Amino acid sequence: MKNITLGSLLKPLRNLFQRFHFTIFIILVVVGLAAAVLVINDMLNSLSTVDEGYKSSIEAGTIDQATLDRIKELHTSDEPVPVHQQPAGRTNPFGE
């Protein structure tokens, strides 16, 4: 009868790990990262639910006239952009 030892039983498994250890490591890392993404996504989705009776503590205010005038001075997207003029003479490109 053959003498069976623990080393002879684990030899095929050891050879498998020696040959594919890098591939197994990459698979474990990808599975771990995918699990982390799914857990974080689940946590964020569970936090995003808001009570129906929730009322924000921030109340809408009014805009003062100075801010309103500054907003009116802005150009709209259908207007051409004003041309930027360089100052006359030599300029320092490193100056502020």
Beta strands, then each sheet from edge to edge (+ up, - down):
end
